[in-house]
């Protein structure tokens, strides 16, 4: 679905983004094309996982546990 966020944690998206933009993507980059509502929902999910959406996406973010 085009309006869904990209999964910034995948190597495929990170590789593509690096080639296109010369840097690794942040979660904000992955959300940039989404509706404001979807951005808000995804930011809430990331915040609950203690992830700053402005940080470069970690490929293993879903497995991290808070210290």
Secondary structure, 3 states (H helix, E strand, C coil): CCCCCCCCCCHHHHHHHHHHHCCCCEHHHHHCCCCHHHHHHHHHHHHHCCCCCCCECCCCHHHCCCC
